[in-house]
Amino acid sequence: MKLGNTIRRCRFDNNEMSQQNLADAVGVTRQTIFSIEKGKFIPSTLLALKLAKFFHKKVEDIFYLIEN
C-alpha cells in the first residue's frame, strides 16, 4: 500500500497557496511539502494533524491509502 494525499488540491482551493507558504504555516521546509505531495515522504502523525488543522479538514480527508 501507498499513502496518497490531496495537499496540492487543498493548496489550490486555498487561494492557490504556494508550497513555501504552506511550509511556513506548519513549520517545515518547502522540500518537505513537495516530497509529501509527490508521495516520496510519509509525514509524521504530528505533521499530518497540523496540515489537517491548517486546512480545517479531517486527516482522512487529506491522506488516504492506495492499494497496489
Biopython code that builds the backbone (N, CA, C, O; Angstrom):
import numpy as np
from Bio.PDB.StructureBuilder import StructureBuilder

atoms = [
    (1, "MET", "N", (0.833, -1.191, 0.000)),
    (1, "MET", "CA", (0.000, 0.000, 0.000)),
    (1, "MET", "C", (0.871, 1.246, 0.000)),
    (1, "MET", "O", (2.009, 1.242, 0.470)),
    (2, "LYS", "N", (0.294, 2.313, -0.546)),
    (2, "LYS", "CA", (0.947, 3.618, -0.559)),
    (2, "LYS", "C", (0.019, 4.633, 0.096)),
    (2, "LYS", "O", (-1.183, 4.403, 0.230)),
    (3, "LEU", "N", (0.591, 5.740, 0.494)),
    (3, "LEU", "CA", (-0.192, 6.820, 1.082)),
    (3, "LEU", "C", (-0.384, 7.910, 0.033)),
    (3, "LEU", "O", (0.583, 8.502, -0.447)),
    (4, "GLY", "N", (-1.631, 8.164, -0.313)),
    (4, "GLY", "CA", (-1.944, 9.249, -1.229)),
    (4, "GLY", "C", (-2.369, 10.478, -0.438)),
    (4, "GLY", "O", (-2.650, 10.388, 0.757)),
    (5, "ASN", "N", (-2.415, 11.625, -1.108)),
    (5, "ASN", "CA", (-2.837, 12.836, -0.410)),
    (5, "ASN", "C", (-3.454, 13.839, -1.375)),
    (5, "ASN", "O", (-3.286, 13.763, -2.592)),
    (6, "THR", "N", (-4.169, 14.772, -0.782)),
    (6, "THR", "CA", (-4.827, 15.829, -1.560)),
    (6, "THR", "C", (-4.250, 17.207, -1.222)),
    (6, "THR", "O", (-4.935, 18.220, -1.361)),
    (7, "ILE", "N", (-3.011, 17.241, -0.785)),
    (7, "ILE", "CA", (-2.422, 18.508, -0.356)),
    (7, "ILE", "C", (-2.382, 19.521, -1.502)),
    (7, "ILE", "O", (-2.703, 20.694, -1.308)),
    (8, "ARG", "N", (-2.001, 19.080, -2.659)),
    (8, "ARG", "CA", (-1.941, 20.019, -3.793)),
    (8, "ARG", "C", (-3.325, 20.625, -4.051)),
    (8, "ARG", "O", (-3.444, 21.830, -4.273)),
    (9, "ARG", "N", (-4.355, 19.800, -4.024)),
    (9, "ARG", "CA", (-5.729, 20.273, -4.226)),
    (9, "ARG", "C", (-6.111, 21.239, -3.106)),
    (9, "ARG", "O", (-6.727, 22.274, -3.360)),
    (10, "CYS", "N", (-5.745, 20.904, -1.868)),
    (10, "CYS", "CA", (-6.050, 21.787, -0.737)),
    (10, "CYS", "C", (-5.369, 23.137, -0.903)),
    (10, "CYS", "O", (-5.968, 24.174, -0.619)),
    (11, "ARG", "N", (-4.116, 23.129, -1.363)),
    (11, "ARG", "CA", (-3.405, 24.388, -1.597)),
    (11, "ARG", "C", (-4.107, 25.203, -2.682)),
    (11, "ARG", "O", (-4.286, 26.414, -2.546)),
    (12, "PHE", "N", (-4.500, 24.526, -3.757)),
    (12, "PHE", "CA", (-5.178, 25.201, -4.865)),
    (12, "PHE", "C", (-6.491, 25.820, -4.387)),
    (12, "PHE", "O", (-6.816, 26.958, -4.724)),
    (13, "ASP", "N", (-7.238, 25.048, -3.596)),
    (13, "ASP", "CA", (-8.525, 25.526, -3.084)),
    (13, "ASP", "C", (-8.358, 26.642, -2.053)),
    (13, "ASP", "O", (-9.315, 27.346, -1.731)),
    (14, "ASN", "N", (-7.146, 26.799, -1.542)),
    (14, "ASN", "CA", (-6.852, 27.828, -0.541)),
    (14, "ASN", "C", (-6.107, 28.991, -1.227)),
    (14, "ASN", "O", (-4.984, 29.333, -0.859)),
    (15, "ASN", "N", (-6.760, 29.574, -2.219)),
    (15, "ASN", "CA", (-6.208, 30.718, -2.963)),
    (15, "ASN", "C", (-4.883, 30.396, -3.658)),
    (15, "ASN", "O", (-3.990, 31.240, -3.729)),
    (16, "GLU", "N", (-4.765, 29.173, -4.167)),
    (16, "GLU", "CA", (-3.562, 28.741, -4.894)),
    (16, "GLU", "C", (-2.295, 29.010, -4.076)),
    (16, "GLU", "O", (-1.312, 29.560, -4.572)),
    (17, "MET", "N", (-2.356, 28.605, -2.820)),
    (17, "MET", "CA", (-1.254, 28.788, -1.877)),
    (17, "MET", "C", (0.008, 28.090, -2.376)),
    (17, "MET", "O", (-0.057, 26.994, -2.933)),
    (18, "SER", "N", (1.136, 28.724, -2.175)),
    (18, "SER", "CA", (2.403, 28.123, -2.595)),
    (18, "SER", "C", (2.852, 27.058, -1.590)),
    (18, "SER", "O", (2.410, 27.036, -0.441)),
    (19, "GLN", "N", (3.728, 26.193, -2.049)),
    (19, "GLN", "CA", (4.315, 25.198, -1.151)),
    (19, "GLN", "C", (5.067, 25.889, -0.023)),
    (19, "GLN", "O", (5.022, 25.438, 1.122)),
    (20, "GLN", "N", (5.754, 26.975, -0.338)),
    (20, "GLN", "CA", (6.519, 27.700, 0.680)),
    (20, "GLN", "C", (5.614, 28.295, 1.751)),
    (20, "GLN", "O", (5.929, 28.226, 2.939)),
    (21, "ASN", "N", (4.493, 28.878, 1.341)),
    (21, "ASN", "CA", (3.564, 29.458, 2.318)),
    (21, "ASN", "C", (2.982, 28.389, 3.228)),
    (21, "ASN", "O", (2.834, 28.607, 4.430)),
    (22, "LEU", "N", (2.651, 27.238, 2.662)),
    (22, "LEU", "CA", (2.139, 26.141, 3.482)),
    (22, "LEU", "C", (3.221, 25.637, 4.423)),
    (22, "LEU", "O", (2.959, 25.402, 5.603)),
    (23, "ALA", "N", (4.427, 25.472, 3.913)),
    (23, "ALA", "CA", (5.541, 25.011, 4.739)),
    (23, "ALA", "C", (5.760, 25.951, 5.918)),
    (23, "ALA", "O", (5.935, 25.504, 7.051)),
    (24, "ASP", "N", (5.748, 27.238, 5.653)),
    (24, "ASP", "CA", (5.920, 28.229, 6.722)),
    (24, "ASP", "C", (4.802, 28.123, 7.759)),
    (24, "ASP", "O", (5.048, 28.248, 8.959)),
    (25, "ALA", "N", (3.585, 27.894, 7.296)),
    (25, "ALA", "CA", (2.421, 27.839, 8.192)),
    (25, "ALA", "C", (2.468, 26.636, 9.135)),
    (25, "ALA", "O", (1.986, 26.715, 10.265)),
    (26, "VAL", "N", (3.050, 25.518, 8.673)),
    (26, "VAL", "CA", (3.065, 24.310, 9.505)),
    (26, "VAL", "C", (4.448, 23.984, 10.062)),
    (26, "VAL", "O", (4.621, 22.975, 10.746)),
    (27, "GLY", "N", (5.424, 24.827, 9.774)),
    (27, "GLY", "CA", (6.740, 24.681, 10.378)),
    (27, "GLY", "C", (7.661, 23.638, 9.782)),
    (27, "GLY", "O", (8.408, 22.976, 10.503)),
    (28, "VAL", "N", (7.611, 23.489, 8.461)),
    (28, "VAL", "CA", (8.512, 22.563, 7.764)),
    (28, "VAL", "C", (9.135, 23.289, 6.574)),
    (28, "VAL", "O", (8.854, 24.466, 6.350)),
    (29, "THR", "N", (9.972, 22.601, 5.818)),
    (29, "THR", "CA", (10.567, 23.196, 4.632)),
    (29, "THR", "C", (9.661, 23.001, 3.414)),
    (29, "THR", "O", (8.788, 22.133, 3.403)),
    (30, "ARG", "N", (9.887, 23.817, 2.402)),
    (30, "ARG", "CA", (9.142, 23.655, 1.147)),
    (30, "ARG", "C", (9.408, 22.278, 0.556)),
    (30, "ARG", "O", (8.509, 21.659, -0.014)),
    (31, "GLN", "N", (10.646, 21.798, 0.691)),
    (31, "GLN", "CA", (11.007, 20.479, 0.167)),
    (31, "GLN", "C", (10.181, 19.373, 0.832)),
    (31, "GLN", "O", (9.831, 18.388, 0.182)),
    (32, "THR", "N", (9.870, 19.531, 2.111)),
    (32, "THR", "CA", (9.044, 18.544, 2.814)),
    (32, "THR", "C", (7.651, 18.496, 2.194)),
    (32, "THR", "O", (7.126, 17.413, 1.935)),
    (33, "ILE", "N", (7.053, 19.653, 1.957)),
    (33, "ILE", "CA", (5.721, 19.696, 1.336)),
    (33, "ILE", "C", (5.780, 19.081, -0.054)),
    (33, "ILE", "O", (4.914, 18.286, -0.418)),
    (34, "PHE", "N", (6.788, 19.439, -0.828)),
    (34, "PHE", "CA", (6.972, 18.874, -2.165)),
    (34, "PHE", "C", (7.055, 17.348, -2.096)),
    (34, "PHE", "O", (6.393, 16.654, -2.869)),
    (35, "SER", "N", (7.858, 16.832, -1.182)),
    (35, "SER", "CA", (8.063, 15.385, -1.064)),
    (35, "SER", "C", (6.800, 14.660, -0.629)),
    (35, "SER", "O", (6.531, 13.552, -1.095)),
    (36, "ILE", "N", (6.024, 15.270, 0.257)),
    (36, "ILE", "CA", (4.752, 14.660, 0.672)),
    (36, "ILE", "C", (3.801, 14.622, -0.517)),
    (36, "ILE", "O", (3.186, 13.590, -0.786)),
    (37, "GLU", "N", (3.675, 15.736, -1.230)),
    (37, "GLU", "CA", (2.772, 15.800, -2.385)),
    (37, "GLU", "C", (3.120, 14.749, -3.427)),
    (37, "GLU", "O", (2.227, 14.160, -4.036)),
    (38, "LYS", "N", (4.407, 14.511, -3.636)),
    (38, "LYS", "CA", (4.857, 13.539, -4.636)),
    (38, "LYS", "C", (4.824, 12.101, -4.125)),
    (38, "LYS", "O", (5.090, 11.170, -4.886)),
    (39, "GLY", "N", (4.501, 11.908, -2.849)),
    (39, "GLY", "CA", (4.432, 10.555, -2.288)),
    (39, "GLY", "C", (5.789, 9.966, -1.958)),
    (39, "GLY", "O", (5.914, 8.753, -1.789)),
    (40, "LYS", "N", (6.807, 10.810, -1.862)),
    (40, "LYS", "CA", (8.158, 10.333, -1.566)),
    (40, "LYS", "C", (8.463, 10.373, -0.076)),
    (40, "LYS", "O", (9.464, 9.812, 0.369)),
    (41, "PHE", "N", (7.606, 11.030, 0.695)),
    (41, "PHE", "CA", (7.812, 11.166, 2.131)),
    (41, "PHE", "C", (6.479, 10.993, 2.834)),
    (41, "PHE", "O", (5.484, 11.606, 2.448)),
    (42, "ILE", "N", (6.458, 10.164, 3.863)),
    (42, "ILE", "CA", (5.256, 9.969, 4.663)),
    (42, "ILE", "C", (5.384, 10.859, 5.900)),
    (42, "ILE", "O", (6.327, 10.708, 6.677)),
    (43, "PRO", "N", (4.454, 11.772, 6.082)),
    (43, "PRO", "CA", (4.576, 12.698, 7.206)),
    (43, "PRO", "C", (4.332, 12.018, 8.546)),
    (43, "PRO", "O", (3.665, 10.986, 8.631)),
    (44, "SER", "N", (4.884, 12.617, 9.579)),
    (44, "SER", "CA", (4.616, 12.141, 10.934)),
    (44, "SER", "C", (3.145, 12.392, 11.256)),
    (44, "SER", "O", (2.468, 13.161, 10.573)),
    (45, "THR", "N", (2.675, 11.746, 12.285)),
    (45, "THR", "CA", (1.302, 11.973, 12.736)),
    (45, "THR", "C", (1.114, 13.439, 13.108)),
    (45, "THR", "O", (0.090, 14.039, 12.781)),
    (46, "LEU", "N", (2.094, 14.012, 13.786)),
    (46, "LEU", "CA", (2.017, 15.410, 14.183)),
    (46, "LEU", "C", (1.870, 16.323, 12.971)),
    (46, "LEU", "O", (1.028, 17.221, 12.967)),
    (47, "LEU", "N", (2.680, 16.098, 11.949)),
    (47, "LEU", "CA", (2.594, 16.938, 10.748)),
    (47, "LEU", "C", (1.270, 16.726, 10.022)),
    (47, "LEU", "O", (0.671, 17.686, 9.536)),
    (48, "ALA", "N", (0.813, 15.490, 9.944)),
    (48, "ALA", "CA", (-0.481, 15.219, 9.302)),
    (48, "ALA", "C", (-1.602, 15.957, 10.032)),
    (48, "ALA", "O", (-2.502, 16.508, 9.399)),
    (49, "LEU", "N", (-1.545, 15.966, 11.357)),
    (49, "LEU", "CA", (-2.558, 16.674, 12.141)),
    (49, "LEU", "C", (-2.454, 18.191, 11.946)),
    (49, "LEU", "O", (-3.474, 18.874, 11.864)),
    (50, "LYS", "N", (-1.235, 18.715, 11.872)),
    (50, "LYS", "CA", (-1.042, 20.147, 11.626)),
    (50, "LYS", "C", (-1.610, 20.544, 10.267)),
    (50, "LYS", "O", (-2.267, 21.578, 10.141)),
    (51, "LEU", "N", (-1.356, 19.724, 9.254)),
    (51, "LEU", "CA", (-1.875, 20.011, 7.914)),
    (51, "LEU", "C", (-3.398, 19.987, 7.912)),
    (51, "LEU", "O", (-4.035, 20.864, 7.330)),
    (52, "ALA", "N", (-3.978, 18.990, 8.559)),
    (52, "ALA", "CA", (-5.436, 18.892, 8.623)),
    (52, "ALA", "C", (-6.031, 20.099, 9.346)),
    (52, "ALA", "O", (-7.022, 20.675, 8.897)),
    (53, "LYS", "N", (-5.430, 20.470, 10.446)),
    (53, "LYS", "CA", (-5.917, 21.626, 11.205)),
    (53, "LYS", "C", (-5.806, 22.900, 10.372)),
    (53, "LYS", "O", (-6.725, 23.719, 10.355)),
    (54, "PHE", "N", (-4.692, 23.062, 9.690)),
    (54, "PHE", "CA", (-4.495, 24.256, 8.869)),
    (54, "PHE", "C", (-5.583, 24.386, 7.807)),
    (54, "PHE", "O", (-6.109, 25.476, 7.583)),
    (55, "PHE", "N", (-5.919, 23.278, 7.156)),
    (55, "PHE", "CA", (-6.917, 23.303, 6.083)),
    (55, "PHE", "C", (-8.347, 23.111, 6.592)),
    (55, "PHE", "O", (-9.285, 23.068, 5.796)),
    (56, "HIS", "N", (-8.521, 22.996, 7.914)),
    (56, "HIS", "CA", (-9.847, 22.788, 8.518)),
    (56, "HIS", "C", (-10.513, 21.533, 7.961)),
    (56, "HIS", "O", (-11.689, 21.539, 7.597)),
    (57, "LYS", "N", (-9.727, 20.458, 7.906)),
    (57, "LYS", "CA", (-10.216, 19.176, 7.396)),
    (57, "LYS", "C", (-9.822, 18.065, 8.356)),
    (57, "LYS", "O", (-8.993, 18.265, 9.243)),
    (58, "LYS", "N", (-10.414, 16.904, 8.175)),
    (58, "LYS", "CA", (-10.000, 15.713, 8.904)),
    (58, "LYS", "C", (-8.764, 15.144, 8.221)),
    (58, "LYS", "O", (-8.583, 15.315, 7.016)),
    (59, "VAL", "N", (-7.923, 14.474, 8.982)),
    (59, "VAL", "CA", (-6.716, 13.869, 8.413)),
    (59, "VAL", "C", (-7.086, 12.953, 7.248)),
    (59, "VAL", "O", (-6.413, 12.950, 6.218)),
    (60, "GLU", "N", (-8.154, 12.176, 7.414)),
    (60, "GLU", "CA", (-8.533, 11.242, 6.352)),
    (60, "GLU", "C", (-9.115, 11.924, 5.119)),
    (60, "GLU", "O", (-9.299, 11.280, 4.087)),
    (61, "ASP", "N", (-9.408, 13.218, 5.215)),
    (61, "ASP", "CA", (-9.813, 13.977, 4.020)),
    (61, "ASP", "C", (-8.597, 14.413, 3.207)),
    (61, "ASP", "O", (-8.721, 14.760, 2.033)),
    (62, "ILE", "N", (-7.421, 14.393, 3.837)),
    (62, "ILE", "CA", (-6.186, 14.793, 3.160)),
    (62, "ILE", "C", (-5.352, 13.592, 2.764)),
    (62, "ILE", "O", (-4.754, 13.574, 1.688)),
    (63, "PHE", "N", (-5.309, 12.584, 3.629)),
    (63, "PHE", "CA", (-4.480, 11.389, 3.375)),
    (63, "PHE", "C", (-5.371, 10.166, 3.213)),
    (63, "PHE", "O", (-6.380, 10.018, 3.902)),
    (64, "TYR", "N", (-4.980, 9.290, 2.290)),
    (64, "TYR", "CA", (-5.755, 8.080, 2.013)),
    (64, "TYR", "C", (-4.812, 6.980, 1.550)),
    (64, "TYR", "O", (-3.705, 7.250, 1.084)),
    (65, "LEU", "N", (-5.264, 5.735, 1.682)),
    (65, "LEU", "CA", (-4.450, 4.589, 1.275)),
    (65, "LEU", "C", (-4.731, 4.231, -0.184)),
    (65, "LEU", "O", (-5.869, 4.272, -0.651)),
    (66, "ILE", "N", (-3.672, 3.884, -0.874)),
    (66, "ILE", "CA", (-3.771, 3.404, -2.249)),
    (66, "ILE", "C", (-3.312, 1.959, -2.241)),
    (66, "ILE", "O", (-2.162, 1.673, -1.907)),
    (67, "GLU", "N", (-4.192, 1.055, -2.601)),
    (67, "GLU", "CA", (-3.816, -0.364, -2.636)),
    (67, "GLU", "C", (-3.180, -0.690, -3.970)),
    (67, "GLU", "O", (-3.656, -0.265, -5.023)),
    (68, "ASN", "N", (-2.105, -1.445, -3.914)),
    (68, "ASN", "CA", (-1.390, -1.820, -5.145)),
    (68, "ASN", "C", (-2.043, -3.011, -5.802)),
    (68, "ASN", "O", (-1.582, -3.469, -6.847)),
]
sb = StructureBuilder()
sb.init_structure("model")
sb.init_model(0)
sb.init_chain("A")
sb.init_seg("    ")
for serial, (resi, resn, name, xyz) in enumerate(atoms, 1):
    if name == "N":
        sb.init_residue(resn, " ", resi, " ")
    sb.init_atom(name, np.array(xyz, "f"), 0.0, 1.0, " ", f" {name:<3s}", serial, name[0])
structure = sb.get_structure()
